Amino acid sequence: MTCARLGQLARPWYCPQVRWPDWWEWELELTPHVERRMEIRDFSEVNLRDMLQCAVGYRPDFVEGRYLIETTFRNRRWEVIVEPDEIDHLLVIVTAYKVES
């Protein structure tokens, strides 16, 4: 697996030294919503895991308790929305999408 780092795409917010929260290491759980999007947007669970492996940053989403993960896929910027489940210690994948310029 190779990761096209966002820094190579000249994004000013690229940060190679991300301090990931504890939930970053939790098991993943895919929602039915993201499973439908995977078909529509032509990516697999393996691709999604690769995107997370290549993530370069994160920030809070506008929905409380969710986070936007910054990554790349097929040499394009993508974002993955996650919601940590503090009770079951699962990282719930809500959706993933290509960032349009």
Sequence and secondary structure as in RCSB ss.txt:
>XXXX:A:sequence
MTCARLGQLARPWYCPQVRWPDWWEWELELTPHVERRMEIRDFSEVNLRDMLQCAVGYRPDFVEGRYLIETTFRN
RRWEVIVEPDEIDHLLVIVTAYKVES
>XXXX:A:secstr
     GGGGT TT  SS    GGGGSEEEE HHHHHHHHHTT  HHHHHHHHHT  EEEE SSTT EEEEEEETT
EEEEEEEEEETTTTEEEEEEEEE   
